[in-house]
């Protein structure tokens, strides 16, 4: 299914969602952190630092910094891969799943407010 939005509508939706996130005191994520988080939650695991860096076309330190921040927010967790100690596996958390679900609900709600 395809949604047809004009550029102004798309930007208005983005602004509306961002304002609601600020007003509702949701986790404050950068665009890069949001891309990492949504990749973890919307694409099938396993997720590794190396794999995420490749998928997002950024360096491993960029992913590590994003994961550090999101780990403090309890949106993701990290553990060493028991099969290969060089790899770090990124795990979803209950708090992260609830955040992503509420973000989806927020986007749907705000999209319904758009004038079409």
C-alpha atoms as an extended CHARMM CRD file, in Angstrom:
* protein
*
       116  EXT
         1         1  UNK       CA              0.0000000000        0.0000000000        0.0000000000  PROA      1               0.0000000000
         2         2  UNK       CA              1.3250000000        3.4130000000       -0.9310000000  PROA      2               0.0000000000
         3         3  UNK       CA              0.5430000000        6.6690000000        0.8450000000  PROA      3               0.0000000000
         4         4  UNK       CA              0.6240000000        9.7710000000       -1.3070000000  PROA      4               0.0000000000
         5         5  UNK       CA              1.8690000000       12.8430000000        0.5160000000  PROA      5               0.0000000000
         6         6  UNK       CA              2.9000000000       16.1810000000       -0.8710000000  PROA      6               0.0000000000
         7         7  UNK       CA              6.2610000000       17.4650000000        0.4100000000  PROA      7               0.0000000000
         8         8  UNK       CA              4.6090000000       20.0300000000        2.6890000000  PROA      8               0.0000000000
         9         9  UNK       CA              2.3480000000       17.3320000000        4.1630000000  PROA      9               0.0000000000
        10        10  UNK       CA              5.3050000000       15.0180000000        4.7650000000  PROA      10              0.0000000000
        11        11  UNK       CA              7.2560000000       17.7810000000        6.5030000000  PROA      11              0.0000000000
        12        12  UNK       CA              4.2020000000       18.7850000000        8.5340000000  PROA      12              0.0000000000
        13        13  UNK       CA              3.7940000000       15.1670000000        9.6450000000  PROA      13              0.0000000000
        14        14  UNK       CA              7.4630000000       14.9800000000       10.6410000000  PROA      14              0.0000000000
        15        15  UNK       CA              7.1680000000       18.2410000000       12.5890000000  PROA      15              0.0000000000
        16        16  UNK       CA              3.9560000000       17.1080000000       14.2740000000  PROA      16              0.0000000000
        17        17  UNK       CA              5.5110000000       13.8010000000       15.3530000000  PROA      17              0.0000000000
        18        18  UNK       CA              8.6710000000       15.5480000000       16.6130000000  PROA      18              0.0000000000
        19        19  UNK       CA              6.6410000000       18.0940000000       18.5810000000  PROA      19              0.0000000000
        20        20  UNK       CA              4.5120000000       15.3610000000       20.1280000000  PROA      20              0.0000000000
        21        21  UNK       CA              7.6500000000       13.4130000000       21.1120000000  PROA      21              0.0000000000
        22        22  UNK       CA              9.0170000000       16.4960000000       22.8670000000  PROA      22              0.0000000000
        23        23  UNK       CA              5.7160000000       17.3370000000       24.5550000000  PROA      23              0.0000000000
        24        24  UNK       CA              5.1590000000       13.7430000000       25.7110000000  PROA      24              0.0000000000
        25        25  UNK       CA              8.7510000000       13.5190000000       26.9970000000  PROA      25              0.0000000000
        26        26  UNK       CA              9.5580000000       10.5010000000       24.8390000000  PROA      26              0.0000000000
        27        27  UNK       CA             13.1730000000        9.3560000000       24.5040000000  PROA      27              0.0000000000
        28        28  UNK       CA             15.1520000000       12.0170000000       22.6860000000  PROA      28              0.0000000000
        29        29  UNK       CA             16.9170000000       10.2430000000       19.8180000000  PROA      29              0.0000000000
        30        30  UNK       CA             19.0310000000       11.6970000000       17.0510000000  PROA      30              0.0000000000
        31        31  UNK       CA             18.1460000000       10.8230000000       13.4830000000  PROA      31              0.0000000000
        32        32  UNK       CA             21.0870000000        8.4270000000       13.3790000000  PROA      32              0.0000000000
        33        33  UNK       CA             19.9940000000        6.7400000000       16.6180000000  PROA      33              0.0000000000
        34        34  UNK       CA             16.4460000000        6.4550000000       15.2870000000  PROA      34              0.0000000000
        35        35  UNK       CA             17.7480000000        4.7940000000       12.1070000000  PROA      35              0.0000000000
        36        36  UNK       CA             19.7140000000        2.2860000000       14.1880000000  PROA      36              0.0000000000
        37        37  UNK       CA             16.7960000000        1.6070000000       16.5250000000  PROA      37              0.0000000000
        38        38  UNK       CA             14.2770000000        1.0890000000       13.7330000000  PROA      38              0.0000000000
        39        39  UNK       CA             16.6950000000       -1.1870000000       11.8890000000  PROA      39              0.0000000000
        40        40  UNK       CA             17.0270000000       -3.3210000000       15.0190000000  PROA      40              0.0000000000
        41        41  UNK       CA             13.2760000000       -3.5070000000       15.5920000000  PROA      41              0.0000000000
        42        42  UNK       CA             11.9800000000       -3.7050000000       12.0180000000  PROA      42              0.0000000000
        43        43  UNK       CA             14.5280000000       -6.0470000000       10.4530000000  PROA      43              0.0000000000
        44        44  UNK       CA             15.0350000000       -9.6440000000       11.5760000000  PROA      44              0.0000000000
        45        45  UNK       CA             17.8890000000      -10.4050000000       13.9910000000  PROA      45              0.0000000000
        46        46  UNK       CA             20.6600000000      -11.1610000000       14.6210000000  PROA      46              0.0000000000
        47        47  UNK       CA             22.0810000000       -7.6440000000       14.7170000000  PROA      47              0.0000000000
        48        48  UNK       CA             25.7400000000       -6.9090000000       15.2870000000  PROA      48              0.0000000000
        49        49  UNK       CA             27.7270000000       -3.6940000000       15.4730000000  PROA      49              0.0000000000
        50        50  UNK       CA             29.5260000000       -4.6970000000       12.2830000000  PROA      50              0.0000000000
        51        51  UNK       CA             26.2640000000       -5.5760000000       10.5120000000  PROA      51              0.0000000000
        52        52  UNK       CA             24.5250000000       -2.3580000000       11.5430000000  PROA      52              0.0000000000
        53        53  UNK       CA             27.5230000000       -0.2870000000       10.4520000000  PROA      53              0.0000000000
        54        54  UNK       CA             27.4420000000       -1.9570000000        7.0560000000  PROA      54              0.0000000000
        55        55  UNK       CA             23.6540000000       -1.6330000000        6.7240000000  PROA      55              0.0000000000
        56        56  UNK       CA             23.6910000000        2.0880000000        7.5730000000  PROA      56              0.0000000000
        57        57  UNK       CA             26.9500000000        2.7560000000        5.7320000000  PROA      57              0.0000000000
        58        58  UNK       CA             28.6390000000        4.2880000000        8.7780000000  PROA      58              0.0000000000
        59        59  UNK       CA             31.6190000000        3.3120000000       10.9150000000  PROA      59              0.0000000000
        60        60  UNK       CA             31.4940000000        0.9170000000       13.8520000000  PROA      60              0.0000000000
        61        61  UNK       CA             32.2730000000        3.7510000000       16.3280000000  PROA      61              0.0000000000
        62        62  UNK       CA             29.1600000000        5.5890000000       15.0870000000  PROA      62              0.0000000000
        63        63  UNK       CA             27.0420000000        2.5260000000       15.8730000000  PROA      63              0.0000000000
        64        64  UNK       CA             28.7780000000        2.0420000000       19.2280000000  PROA      64              0.0000000000
        65        65  UNK       CA             28.0200000000        5.6300000000       20.2820000000  PROA      65              0.0000000000
        66        66  UNK       CA             24.3770000000        5.2580000000       19.2390000000  PROA      66              0.0000000000
        67        67  UNK       CA             24.0980000000        1.9560000000       21.1240000000  PROA      67              0.0000000000
        68        68  UNK       CA             25.7290000000        3.4890000000       24.2060000000  PROA      68              0.0000000000
        69        69  UNK       CA             23.0290000000        6.1690000000       24.3130000000  PROA      69              0.0000000000
        70        70  UNK       CA             20.1820000000        3.7880000000       23.5850000000  PROA      70              0.0000000000
        71        71  UNK       CA             21.5460000000        1.3180000000       26.1260000000  PROA      71              0.0000000000
        72        72  UNK       CA             21.3930000000        3.9960000000       28.8250000000  PROA      72              0.0000000000
        73        73  UNK       CA             17.7570000000        4.5340000000       27.8220000000  PROA      73              0.0000000000
        74        74  UNK       CA             17.2110000000        0.7460000000       28.0050000000  PROA      74              0.0000000000
        75        75  UNK       CA             15.9770000000        0.6300000000       24.4000000000  PROA      75              0.0000000000
        76        76  UNK       CA             18.5490000000       -2.0280000000       23.4360000000  PROA      76              0.0000000000
        77        77  UNK       CA             21.0800000000       -4.2720000000       25.1430000000  PROA      77              0.0000000000
        78        78  UNK       CA             24.3840000000       -5.7550000000       24.0200000000  PROA      78              0.0000000000
        79        79  UNK       CA             25.9770000000       -9.1110000000       24.7180000000  PROA      79              0.0000000000
        80        80  UNK       CA             29.0020000000      -10.9340000000       23.3660000000  PROA      80              0.0000000000
        81        81  UNK       CA             28.1410000000      -13.5950000000       20.8020000000  PROA      81              0.0000000000
        82        82  UNK       CA             28.7490000000      -16.9290000000       22.5840000000  PROA      82              0.0000000000
        83        83  UNK       CA             29.6900000000      -18.5220000000       19.2440000000  PROA      83              0.0000000000
        84        84  UNK       CA             32.1420000000      -15.7850000000       18.2220000000  PROA      84              0.0000000000
        85        85  UNK       CA             33.4700000000      -13.5790000000       21.0130000000  PROA      85              0.0000000000
        86        86  UNK       CA             34.5550000000      -10.9400000000       18.4900000000  PROA      86              0.0000000000
        87        87  UNK       CA             30.9400000000      -10.1250000000       17.6960000000  PROA      87              0.0000000000
        88        88  UNK       CA             28.5850000000       -8.1020000000       19.8620000000  PROA      88              0.0000000000
        89        89  UNK       CA             24.9220000000       -9.0510000000       19.4960000000  PROA      89              0.0000000000
        90        90  UNK       CA             22.3690000000       -6.2900000000       19.8160000000  PROA      90              0.0000000000
        91        91  UNK       CA             19.1780000000       -7.3720000000       21.5690000000  PROA      91              0.0000000000
        92        92  UNK       CA             15.7370000000       -5.8080000000       21.6820000000  PROA      92              0.0000000000
        93        93  UNK       CA             14.2860000000       -4.8880000000       25.0730000000  PROA      93              0.0000000000
        94        94  UNK       CA             10.7380000000       -4.6200000000       26.3450000000  PROA      94              0.0000000000
        95        95  UNK       CA             11.1640000000       -0.8660000000       26.8620000000  PROA      95              0.0000000000
        96        96  UNK       CA             12.5130000000       -0.5060000000       23.3230000000  PROA      96              0.0000000000
        97        97  UNK       CA              9.6670000000       -2.5230000000       21.8270000000  PROA      97              0.0000000000
        98        98  UNK       CA              7.1250000000       -0.3810000000       23.6690000000  PROA      98              0.0000000000
        99        99  UNK       CA              8.8720000000        2.7850000000       22.4780000000  PROA      99              0.0000000000
       100       100  UNK       CA              8.8290000000        1.6690000000       18.8350000000  PROA      100             0.0000000000
       101       101  UNK       CA              5.1830000000        0.6150000000       19.1120000000  PROA      101             0.0000000000
       102       102  UNK       CA              4.1750000000        3.9470000000       20.6650000000  PROA      102             0.0000000000
       103       103  UNK       CA              6.1290000000        5.7980000000       17.9710000000  PROA      103             0.0000000000
       104       104  UNK       CA              4.1920000000        3.9170000000       15.2900000000  PROA      104             0.0000000000
       105       105  UNK       CA              0.9090000000        4.7460000000       17.0130000000  PROA      105             0.0000000000
       106       106  UNK       CA              1.9420000000        8.4000000000       17.2560000000  PROA      106             0.0000000000
       107       107  UNK       CA              2.7930000000        8.5870000000       13.5510000000  PROA      107             0.0000000000
       108       108  UNK       CA             -0.5810000000        7.0640000000       12.6480000000  PROA      108             0.0000000000
       109       109  UNK       CA             -2.4300000000        9.4850000000       14.9200000000  PROA      109             0.0000000000
       110       110  UNK       CA             -0.5990000000       12.5200000000       13.5820000000  PROA      110             0.0000000000
       111       111  UNK       CA             -1.0620000000       11.4240000000        9.9670000000  PROA      111             0.0000000000
       112       112  UNK       CA             -4.8240000000       11.4070000000       10.5220000000  PROA      112             0.0000000000
       113       113  UNK       CA             -4.6300000000       15.0610000000       11.5040000000  PROA      113             0.0000000000
       114       114  UNK       CA             -3.1010000000       16.0490000000        8.1530000000  PROA      114             0.0000000000
       115       115  UNK       CA             -5.3300000000       18.0780000000        5.8390000000  PROA      115             0.0000000000
       116       116  UNK       CA             -5.7730000000       16.1010000000        2.6320000000  PROA      116             0.0000000000
